[in-house]
Amino acid sequence: MNLDEGLLRGADVLVVDDEPADVALIEQMLNRNGFSRITTTTDPRDFRAIFLDTHPDIVLLDLHMPHLDALDLLAQVQEMRGPEEYLPVLVLSDDATPRARIDALGAGAVDFLAKPLDTTEVGLRVLNCLEARRLHLRLQGERRELDDLVRLRTSELEHAHVQTLERLHLVSAIRDDKANEHTNRVGLSAARLVRAAGGSAELAALIMRAAPLHDLGQVGVPDAVLMKPGKLTTEEFEIVRAHPVIGAQIIGDSTSQVLSVARAIAETHHERWNGEGYPTGLTGTEIPLAGRVVAVCDVFDALTHERPYKEAWPVADAVEELVAQQGEFFDPALVDLFVDEVLPGLPWLAPQPPRARATGATELPRIPRVTHPQRRATPRRPVYRAADIAVGNNARVAIGIQPTGGDVAFPDRGRKRQG
């Protein structure tokens, strides 16, 4: 037969026949063909329990039996075997009519043997069925190995993409923030805002890795312009406005999720909710979620930290500015989520000095809340659903989550310097 014939003869065989004499005969035939692991029963009602206990490699069933016939037991086999498992069932019968054969084969039997049985034929038929099962199991094993290899290679490739992202992050940080602090803060706060908006932990982790590259395109802006302490001229501002496109071009098109999201952020984090941003003038939810999230987080961090052209703003003033720009620069609902749920947990914000209560106890430090007359009545927690990453016009990546209720998005913040 083949090199594995000895192993095939060690297979587990289950025989079901209501006639004890036939069971004894079949068992004897199998023994003569070298099979020794044989389980038998004359009561088909015991079939399910025996099947689940022995997990046979092949089943031999008599066609006509009281209580449950072979067709009933074949239906049970279909229920109990694995979804992709190949388990051969041979039907044995003294009814050799075409109808009997068709019924048995149609119910899932792989072969039909007419009684009286021949010892040699029984042995060959059983070996052939077991050989088919062995090949099927081997193919399943090879497929699992290939699946594992693909997962490993995919993981290695994604790791390489992450390493590429980290190196690009260093390039970006050297120009704007040598300690990487600004880009890391934007990444962390963006991840928290995504979670507050109902995004998955996986999406938040993706944006946390990608967000630090939002200003990568600033490597194409001369230091004299980027670090200028005074007001920019019109020509200088146009140079600065080119950095989203430059960043997107540096990252380029990629099949990597993280790099695709990084490109979307770099290209769209200066778009505005009202359509007056750059480089494309996207409006509202036309702006990818990742870009809208980073717009809020980037502006807040830039306002509350010192830059060559400005002093750090107090947290309360920065919050007031975000609220004032709801529906203009920023997605209204995301500003609410940032102020209500993200801001109080940002670890780098200096808390207010504790205030003594009347009882002498000390209050916990709190981030100041600002009430602004322009603050809009927006849903406190919009509901989002995950969506596929899709590549739109100009290779923009529309990532992420679309609101199922309420109208949510984020625009640009413009140049973070006044005047």
Backbone torsions as a table, in degrees:
resi	resn	phi	psi	omega
1	MET	NA	-73.9	178.5
2	ASN	-162.1	175.0	-175.7
3	LEU	-65.6	-19.8	-177.6
4	ASP	-98.5	14.5	-175.2
5	GLU	-59.9	-38.7	178.8
6	GLY	-60.6	-40.2	177.3
7	LEU	-67.2	-37.3	179.4
8	LEU	-62.3	-37.1	-179.3
9	ARG	-71.6	-9.4	174.3
10	GLY	-94.6	11.4	-179.5
11	ALA	-69.9	157.2	176.2
12	ASP	-87.1	123.6	-177.1
13	VAL	-114.7	133.2	176.8
14	LEU	-115.6	125.8	-178.7
15	VAL	-117.2	128.3	178.4
16	VAL	-126.3	116.8	179.0
17	ASP	-154.0	132.2	-176.4
18	ASP	-74.9	-10.3	179.2
19	GLU	-97.2	113.5	-179.9
20	PRO	-57.1	-36.8	-179.2
21	ALA	-65.3	-39.9	178.9
22	ASP	-67.7	-37.8	177.9
23	VAL	-61.6	-46.1	-179.8
24	ALA	-62.5	-39.2	179.9
25	LEU	-66.1	-46.0	-179.4
26	ILE	-63.1	-42.5	178.8
27	GLU	-61.4	-39.9	178.5
28	GLN	-64.7	-41.7	178.2
29	MET	-62.0	-41.8	179.7
30	LEU	-66.2	-39.0	177.8
31	ASN	-62.2	-41.5	179.5
32	ARG	-64.2	-26.8	178.0
33	ASN	-90.9	9.2	173.8
34	GLY	94.5	4.5	179.1
35	PHE	-88.4	133.9	-177.7
36	SER	-125.9	-19.2	-177.9
37	ARG	-94.5	80.9	-172.3
38	ILE	-121.9	129.3	174.4
39	THR	-116.5	135.0	-177.1
40	THR	-130.7	157.0	172.7
41	THR	-153.6	147.4	175.6
42	THR	-104.0	0.7	179.8
43	ASP	-116.9	107.9	-177.7
44	PRO	-63.7	-16.4	178.5
45	ARG	-69.9	-19.2	177.9
46	ASP	-88.2	-1.0	-171.7
47	PHE	-59.7	-48.2	-174.9
48	ARG	-59.3	-47.6	-177.9
49	ALA	-63.6	-42.2	-179.9
50	ILE	-66.7	-41.2	-179.8
51	PHE	-59.6	-48.1	-178.3
52	LEU	-67.9	-26.9	-179.0
53	ASP	-81.5	-36.7	-173.3
54	THR	-99.7	-21.8	-176.6
55	HIS	47.1	66.4	-173.6
56	PRO	-67.8	157.6	174.3
57	ASP	-89.2	-20.6	178.9
58	ILE	-155.1	147.6	-177.9
59	VAL	-125.7	133.9	174.1
60	LEU	-113.8	121.8	-174.8
61	LEU	-122.4	136.8	168.5
62	ASP	-76.5	141.9	-173.5
63	LEU	-70.3	-51.2	-174.5
64	HIS	-106.6	114.7	178.7
65	MET	-140.3	152.4	176.0
66	PRO	-69.7	158.6	178.7
67	HIS	71.2	-63.9	179.1
68	LEU	-136.4	127.0	178.1
69	ASP	-95.9	-176.5	-176.1
70	ALA	-61.6	-34.3	-179.4
71	LEU	-66.3	-38.0	176.6
72	ASP	-64.6	-42.7	-178.4
73	LEU	-69.7	-33.3	175.7
74	LEU	-62.5	-37.5	177.1
75	ALA	-64.2	-38.0	177.2
76	GLN	-65.6	-38.5	178.2
77	VAL	-60.9	-41.8	179.4
78	GLN	-59.8	-35.3	-179.2
79	GLU	-74.2	-37.4	-169.2
80	MET	-89.9	-24.7	-177.7
81	ARG	-79.1	162.3	178.8
82	GLY	-65.2	157.8	-175.8
83	PRO	-61.4	-28.9	-179.7
84	GLU	-116.7	14.7	-176.7
85	GLU	-81.1	137.4	173.5
86	TYR	-101.4	111.2	179.5
87	LEU	-124.9	107.2	-176.4
88	PRO	-72.4	136.7	175.9
89	VAL	-125.3	123.8	176.1
90	LEU	-102.6	131.3	177.3
91	VAL	-102.2	131.6	-179.7
92	LEU	-114.6	136.9	-178.5
93	SER	-162.3	149.5	170.3
94	ASP	-88.1	1.4	173.5
95	ASP	-95.6	98.2	-175.8
96	ALA	-99.2	19.7	-179.3
97	THR	-69.9	153.6	177.8
98	PRO	-56.3	-35.7	-179.6
99	ARG	-62.7	-41.4	-179.5
100	ALA	-64.3	-43.3	179.5
101	ARG	-63.1	-45.2	-178.0
102	ILE	-63.1	-42.3	180.0
103	ASP	-61.7	-44.2	-177.4
104	ALA	-66.9	-47.9	-178.7
105	LEU	-67.2	-35.7	178.4
106	GLY	-67.9	-26.2	-179.9
107	ALA	-84.2	-5.9	175.9
108	GLY	121.8	-1.5	176.3
109	ALA	-67.5	144.7	178.8
110	VAL	-94.5	-13.3	-179.5
111	ASP	-157.3	161.1	-178.2
112	PHE	-136.9	126.4	178.4
113	LEU	-118.4	127.1	179.4
114	ALA	-88.2	137.8	174.9
115	LYS	-82.5	149.4	1.1
116	PRO	-70.5	147.4	-174.7
117	LEU	-88.2	151.8	175.6
118	ASP	-108.2	132.2	-174.5
119	THR	-58.8	-46.7	-178.2
120	THR	-65.4	-43.4	-179.3
121	GLU	-63.9	-42.0	178.1
122	VAL	-58.3	-45.6	-179.3
123	GLY	-62.0	-43.8	-178.4
124	LEU	-67.6	-43.1	-179.7
125	ARG	-62.8	-42.6	179.8
126	VAL	-64.9	-43.4	178.5
127	LEU	-62.3	-40.9	179.4
128	ASN	-62.3	-43.1	179.3
129	CYS	-65.5	-39.9	179.9
130	LEU	-69.0	-33.6	176.5
131	GLU	-63.6	-40.6	177.0
132	ALA	-63.5	-40.1	178.1
133	ARG	-65.2	-41.1	179.9
134	ARG	-61.3	-44.7	179.5
135	LEU	-63.8	-39.7	179.1
136	HIS	-64.1	-44.0	178.5
137	LEU	-63.5	-38.0	179.1
138	ARG	-65.4	-41.8	178.1
139	LEU	-63.6	-39.3	177.3
140	GLN	-62.1	-42.2	178.5
141	GLY	-63.1	-43.0	179.2
142	GLU	-65.1	-37.3	178.7
143	ARG	-65.9	-40.0	177.3
144	ARG	-63.2	-40.5	177.9
145	GLU	-63.1	-40.9	178.0
146	LEU	-66.2	-40.1	178.0
147	ASP	-62.3	-42.9	178.4
148	ASP	-62.9	-40.0	-180.0
149	LEU	-65.8	-41.2	178.3
150	VAL	-62.7	-43.2	178.3
151	ARG	-62.4	-40.5	179.1
152	LEU	-63.8	-47.1	-179.2
153	ARG	-65.3	-38.3	177.8
154	THR	-63.5	-42.1	177.9
155	SER	-63.1	-41.9	179.3
156	GLU	-64.8	-39.9	179.5
157	LEU	-66.1	-42.1	178.9
158	GLU	-65.6	-36.2	176.6
159	HIS	-62.7	-40.4	177.3
160	ALA	-64.1	-38.1	177.8
161	HIS	-64.1	-41.0	179.0
162	VAL	-64.1	-41.2	177.5
163	GLN	-62.0	-40.8	176.4
164	THR	-60.2	-42.7	-179.8
165	LEU	-62.3	-42.8	-178.9
166	GLU	-63.9	-37.5	178.8
167	ARG	-70.2	-39.4	174.9
168	LEU	-63.9	-36.5	177.0
169	HIS	-59.4	-42.7	178.9
170	LEU	-62.2	-41.2	177.9
171	VAL	-59.6	-44.0	-178.9
172	SER	-66.2	-43.2	-174.9
173	ALA	-69.2	-32.6	-179.3
174	ILE	-59.7	-36.8	-178.6
175	ARG	-75.8	-35.3	-169.9
176	ASP	-110.8	-28.9	-172.2
177	ASP	-160.3	94.5	-171.6
178	LYS	-62.4	-23.3	-179.9
179	ALA	-90.7	5.1	-179.1
180	ASN	64.7	7.5	-170.4
181	GLU	-67.4	-45.8	-177.2
182	HIS	-62.0	-49.3	-176.5
183	THR	-65.0	-37.6	178.5
184	ASN	-68.6	-38.1	178.4
185	ARG	-64.9	-41.7	178.6
186	VAL	-62.6	-42.4	179.6
187	GLY	-61.1	-45.3	-178.2
188	LEU	-68.1	-45.9	-178.9
189	SER	-67.3	-33.6	177.0
190	ALA	-65.2	-41.5	178.3
191	ALA	-61.7	-42.3	-180.0
192	ARG	-67.5	-35.2	178.8
193	LEU	-68.6	-38.8	176.6
194	VAL	-60.6	-43.2	178.9
195	ARG	-65.2	-40.8	178.9
196	ALA	-62.4	-30.7	179.8
197	ALA	-83.1	1.9	177.0
198	GLY	98.2	5.9	178.4
199	GLY	-72.5	158.1	-178.4
200	SER	-72.9	163.1	176.2
201	ALA	-62.7	-34.5	179.6
202	GLU	-66.0	-42.6	178.9
203	LEU	-66.2	-39.6	178.8
204	ALA	-62.6	-42.3	179.2
205	ALA	-64.6	-38.0	178.8
206	LEU	-62.4	-46.2	-178.9
207	ILE	-70.1	-33.5	178.1
208	MET	-63.5	-34.6	177.3
209	ARG	-75.2	-36.6	-173.0
210	ALA	-86.0	-31.7	-173.2
211	ALA	-59.0	-36.1	-179.3
212	PRO	-59.3	-13.1	179.0
213	LEU	-92.4	12.5	-173.6
214	HIS	-59.4	-34.3	-178.3
215	ASP	-108.1	26.7	179.1
216	LEU	-55.7	-35.1	-177.8
217	GLY	-64.6	-11.2	178.3
218	GLN	-68.1	-11.9	174.4
219	VAL	-64.4	-18.9	177.6
220	GLY	-92.0	3.1	179.3
221	VAL	-102.7	126.3	-179.4
222	PRO	-58.6	146.8	178.3
223	ASP	-56.7	-37.1	-177.9
224	ALA	-60.9	-28.7	178.2
225	VAL	-89.8	-49.1	-175.0
226	LEU	-61.7	-40.0	-174.5
227	MET	-102.9	14.4	-178.9
228	LYS	-63.8	127.6	-176.8
229	PRO	-77.1	-19.5	-176.2
230	GLY	-102.8	-166.9	-179.6
231	LYS	-69.9	139.6	178.1
232	LEU	-79.1	145.4	170.8
233	THR	-76.3	168.8	178.1
234	THR	-59.7	-42.0	179.9
235	GLU	-65.6	-41.1	179.5
236	GLU	-66.1	-38.4	179.5
237	PHE	-65.7	-36.0	176.7
238	GLU	-64.1	-35.5	176.4
239	ILE	-63.8	-44.4	179.2
240	VAL	-63.0	-40.0	-178.5
241	ARG	-63.5	-14.0	-179.7
242	ALA	-81.3	-11.6	-170.6
243	HIS	-67.6	-29.5	175.2
244	PRO	-61.9	-41.2	179.1
245	VAL	-67.8	-40.5	179.1
246	ILE	-62.4	-44.2	178.9
247	GLY	-60.8	-43.5	178.9
248	ALA	-63.7	-38.8	178.8
249	GLN	-67.3	-37.4	178.7
250	ILE	-64.4	-45.4	179.6
251	ILE	-69.3	-40.8	175.6
252	GLY	72.6	-178.3	176.4
253	ASP	-77.3	140.3	-177.8
254	SER	-151.9	148.7	173.2
255	THR	-83.5	-8.7	178.8
256	SER	-74.6	131.1	178.4
257	GLN	-59.2	-47.2	-173.7
258	VAL	-65.6	-39.8	178.4
259	LEU	-71.1	-34.2	177.0
260	SER	-64.3	-42.3	177.6
261	VAL	-66.3	-40.4	178.2
262	ALA	-59.5	-39.8	178.7
263	ARG	-65.8	-42.7	179.1
264	ALA	-59.7	-42.1	179.9
265	ILE	-65.9	-48.3	-178.4
266	ALA	-58.6	-37.1	-173.8
267	GLU	-83.5	-25.0	-169.6
268	THR	-121.4	3.5	-175.5
269	HIS	-75.3	-5.0	173.6
270	HIS	-106.9	6.4	172.5
271	GLU	-73.0	154.0	-178.0
272	ARG	-117.1	150.2	179.1
273	TRP	-56.3	-35.3	-177.2
274	ASN	-87.8	4.6	175.9
275	GLY	86.7	4.1	-177.0
276	GLU	-97.2	13.5	179.9
277	GLY	-88.3	-169.0	-178.7
278	TYR	-140.6	159.8	11.8
279	PRO	-90.0	-11.2	-169.4
280	THR	-109.8	-19.8	-176.8
281	GLY	78.1	34.0	177.0
282	LEU	-66.1	154.9	-176.9
283	THR	-124.6	137.4	171.0
284	GLY	53.4	-129.5	-176.2
285	THR	-75.9	-0.2	168.4
286	GLU	-64.5	-25.7	179.5
287	ILE	-77.9	128.3	178.9
288	PRO	-55.3	146.0	-179.1
289	LEU	-55.0	-42.6	-178.0
290	ALA	-59.7	-41.4	178.9
291	GLY	-67.1	-37.6	-179.8
292	ARG	-69.0	-39.2	178.2
293	VAL	-62.9	-49.4	-177.0
294	VAL	-64.8	-32.6	178.3
295	ALA	-57.3	-46.8	-179.6
296	VAL	-64.6	-49.4	-175.1
297	CYS	-67.1	-38.4	-178.6
298	ASP	-67.3	-44.1	-179.8
299	VAL	-64.3	-46.2	-179.5
300	PHE	-60.3	-44.6	-178.3
301	ASP	-66.9	-38.8	179.2
302	ALA	-65.9	-38.0	-179.6
303	LEU	-68.6	-36.2	-172.9
304	THR	-92.3	6.5	176.4
305	HIS	-130.3	150.0	-177.0
306	GLU	-68.4	140.7	175.0
307	ARG	-129.3	165.5	-180.0
308	PRO	-57.5	-27.1	-174.8
309	TYR	-106.7	5.1	-178.4
310	LYS	-161.1	156.0	171.4
311	GLU	-86.6	163.4	177.2
312	ALA	-69.6	135.6	176.0
313	TRP	-82.6	150.0	168.7
314	PRO	-62.0	150.5	-179.3
315	VAL	-56.9	-42.6	-177.9
316	ALA	-60.9	-40.5	179.1
317	ASP	-66.9	-39.1	179.6
318	ALA	-66.3	-40.2	177.0
319	VAL	-62.6	-42.7	179.5
320	GLU	-60.9	-37.9	179.1
321	GLU	-66.5	-42.8	177.3
322	LEU	-59.8	-46.8	-178.1
323	VAL	-63.9	-39.2	179.7
324	ALA	-63.3	-27.2	-176.8
325	GLN	-98.0	9.7	173.9
326	GLN	-59.9	129.5	179.9
327	GLY	79.5	-5.1	175.6
328	GLU	-110.2	-73.5	175.5
329	PHE	-81.6	-41.4	-165.2
330	PHE	-118.3	155.8	172.0
331	ASP	-63.5	121.8	-175.4
332	PRO	-57.5	-45.6	-175.9
333	ALA	-66.4	-35.1	-178.6
334	LEU	-72.9	-31.9	173.8
335	VAL	-62.8	-44.4	177.9
336	ASP	-58.9	-45.5	-179.5
337	LEU	-64.2	-39.2	179.7
338	PHE	-63.1	-47.7	-176.7
339	VAL	-68.8	-41.6	-173.6
340	ASP	-80.4	-37.4	-168.8
341	GLU	-117.9	-30.3	-176.8
342	VAL	-91.1	-48.7	-173.7
343	LEU	-55.6	-44.3	-177.2
344	PRO	-63.1	-19.2	-176.9
345	GLY	-104.9	5.6	-179.5
346	LEU	-72.1	119.8	-169.4
347	PRO	-72.9	-17.8	-174.5
348	TRP	-91.7	-4.3	179.5
349	LEU	-80.9	129.1	179.3
350	ALA	-70.0	125.6	179.5
351	PRO	-71.6	159.8	174.5
352	GLN	-69.5	151.7	175.2
353	PRO	-58.5	140.9	-179.9
354	PRO	-60.5	144.9	178.8
355	ARG	-111.3	133.5	-177.7
356	ALA	-75.2	135.3	174.9
357	ARG	-81.7	171.3	179.8
358	ALA	-63.3	-29.0	-178.1
359	THR	-82.6	-3.5	-177.2
360	GLY	94.2	-6.9	178.1
361	ALA	-76.0	168.8	-178.1
362	THR	-114.6	130.9	176.5
363	GLU	-75.6	153.1	173.4
364	LEU	-71.0	146.9	177.5
365	PRO	-60.6	141.5	-179.4
366	ARG	-133.1	146.4	172.2
367	ILE	-75.5	133.1	-178.3
368	PRO	-65.6	138.3	174.8
369	ARG	-98.6	141.2	-177.8
370	VAL	-118.4	129.4	174.5
371	THR	-100.9	124.2	-176.7
372	HIS	-120.8	139.4	-177.9
373	PRO	-62.1	-22.9	-178.4
374	GLN	-89.1	-2.2	-177.1
375	ARG	-63.2	132.9	-170.7
376	ARG	-96.6	154.4	175.9
377	ALA	-83.0	96.4	-178.9
378	THR	-116.3	159.8	178.9
379	PRO	-57.1	137.4	-177.1
380	ARG	-68.5	-37.0	178.9
381	ARG	-141.3	91.5	178.1
382	PRO	-61.8	149.9	-179.7
383	VAL	-97.4	128.5	-178.6
384	TYR	-116.9	157.7	171.2
385	ARG	-126.2	148.7	179.1
386	ALA	-68.6	142.7	177.4
387	ALA	-132.9	157.1	-179.4
388	ASP	-70.5	153.8	172.5
389	ILE	-76.5	124.0	-178.1
390	ALA	-125.8	143.6	179.6
391	VAL	-95.4	122.3	-178.4
392	GLY	-102.3	-162.4	178.6
393	ASN	-60.3	151.0	-179.2
394	ASN	58.1	26.7	178.2
395	ALA	57.7	26.7	175.7
396	ARG	-75.3	141.9	-179.7
397	VAL	-99.0	116.7	177.7
398	ALA	-92.6	96.3	-171.5
399	ILE	-101.6	143.3	146.5
400	GLY	105.4	-100.1	-169.5
401	ILE	-133.2	136.8	177.1
402	GLN	-113.2	140.3	-179.1
403	PRO	-70.9	137.8	174.3
404	THR	-94.2	-14.0	177.1
405	GLY	-147.7	141.0	-176.7
406	GLY	81.4	171.0	-177.7
407	ASP	-120.2	112.1	-169.2
408	VAL	-130.0	140.3	175.0
409	ALA	-174.5	178.6	175.5
410	PHE	-139.1	133.9	174.7
411	PRO	-99.3	-156.9	-174.8
412	ASP	-92.1	173.9	178.8
413	ARG	-124.5	1.0	-179.5
414	GLY	66.2	-173.9	175.9
415	ARG	-67.4	130.1	-174.4
416	LYS	-81.1	45.1	174.0
417	ARG	-139.3	146.5	-176.9
418	GLN	-90.3	143.1	178.6
419	GLY	85.2	NA	NA
